[in-house]
Amino acid sequence: MSLQEREKVKLLQRVRRLRGQLDAVERLVTADDDCGGQLMLLAAVRGGVNGLMAEILETHIRFHLVDGAKERIAPELAEDLIDLVRAYLK
C-alpha cells in the first residue's frame, strides 16, 4: 500500500469517527439531554474537524508544494507553514 493510500485510509477513519460523534450529538439533542453533555461532545467534534483539516492541509503542503510541485518551496518553509497551520487550528 502506497503512502498516499495509507494517508487516505487514515483520513477516512477520521471522517467516520466524526460521523459517529455527530450521530451522538443528534441523539443527545433529540433526547433533550443536558446541555453540558451536548456542549462537551460538540467541542470534541470541533477538535476533530480541526484535526482533520490540519491533516489535509499538511498533506497538501507536503505533496503539492514540496514534493510534486513544478515550483517547489523549501522543506524548511513547508515545516514552518505546517506548524503555523497546526497552531492556528488548535
C-alpha positions as CSV (number, residue, x, y, z in Angstrom):
1,M,0.0,0.0,0.0
2,S,1.5,3.4,-1.0
3,L,2.0,6.3,1.3
4,Q,-0.9,8.2,-0.3
5,E,-3.2,5.2,0.1
6,R,-2.3,4.8,3.8
7,E,-2.9,8.6,4.3
8,K,-6.3,8.3,2.6
9,V,-7.3,5.3,4.8
10,K,-6.3,7.3,7.9
11,L,-8.3,10.3,6.7
12,L,-11.4,8.2,6.0
13,Q,-11.2,6.7,9.5
14,R,-11.2,10.2,11.0
15,V,-14.2,11.1,8.9
16,R,-16.0,8.0,10.1
17,R,-15.2,8.9,13.8
18,L,-16.5,12.4,13.2
19,R,-19.7,11.0,11.7
20,G,-20.2,8.8,14.8
21,Q,-19.7,11.8,17.0
22,L,-22.2,13.9,15.1
23,D,-24.7,11.0,15.3
24,A,-24.2,11.1,19.0
25,V,-24.9,14.8,19.1
26,E,-28.1,14.2,17.2
27,R,-29.2,11.6,19.7
28,L,-28.4,13.9,22.6
29,V,-30.4,16.8,21.0
30,T,-33.3,14.5,20.2
31,A,-33.4,13.1,23.7
32,D,-33.4,16.6,25.2
33,D,-30.3,15.5,27.2
34,D,-28.5,18.0,29.4
35,C,-26.7,20.9,27.6
36,G,-23.4,20.2,29.3
37,G,-23.0,16.8,27.6
38,Q,-24.1,18.3,24.3
39,L,-21.5,21.1,24.6
40,M,-18.7,18.7,25.5
41,L,-19.5,16.5,22.6
42,L,-19.7,19.5,20.2
43,A,-16.3,20.6,21.5
44,A,-14.9,17.2,20.7
45,V,-16.4,17.4,17.2
46,R,-14.9,20.8,16.6
47,G,-11.5,19.5,17.7
48,G,-11.9,16.5,15.4
49,V,-12.8,18.7,12.4
50,N,-9.8,21.0,13.1
51,G,-7.5,18.0,13.4
52,L,-8.9,16.6,10.1
53,M,-8.4,20.0,8.4
54,A,-4.8,20.2,9.7
55,E,-4.0,16.7,8.4
56,I,-5.4,17.5,4.9
57,L,-3.6,20.8,4.8
58,E,-0.3,19.2,5.9
59,T,-0.8,16.5,3.2
60,H,-1.5,19.2,0.6
61,I,1.6,21.1,1.6
62,R,3.9,18.1,1.6
63,F,2.7,16.5,-1.6
64,H,1.8,19.6,-3.7
65,L,4.1,22.3,-2.6
66,V,7.2,20.4,-1.6
67,D,7.4,17.1,-3.5
68,G,5.1,17.3,-6.5
69,A,5.0,21.0,-7.5
70,K,6.7,22.5,-10.5
71,E,8.0,25.4,-8.4
72,R,8.7,23.7,-5.1
73,I,9.1,25.5,-1.8
74,A,12.0,24.8,0.6
75,P,11.2,22.0,3.1
76,E,12.0,24.3,6.0
77,L,9.4,26.7,4.8
78,A,6.9,23.9,4.4
79,E,7.5,22.8,8.0
80,D,7.1,26.4,9.2
81,L,3.8,26.6,7.3
82,I,2.6,23.3,8.7
83,D,3.5,24.4,12.3
84,L,1.6,27.7,11.7
85,V,-1.5,25.8,10.4
86,R,-1.5,23.4,13.4
87,A,-1.1,26.3,15.9
88,Y,-4.0,28.2,14.3
89,L,-6.3,25.2,14.2
90,K,-5.8,24.3,17.9
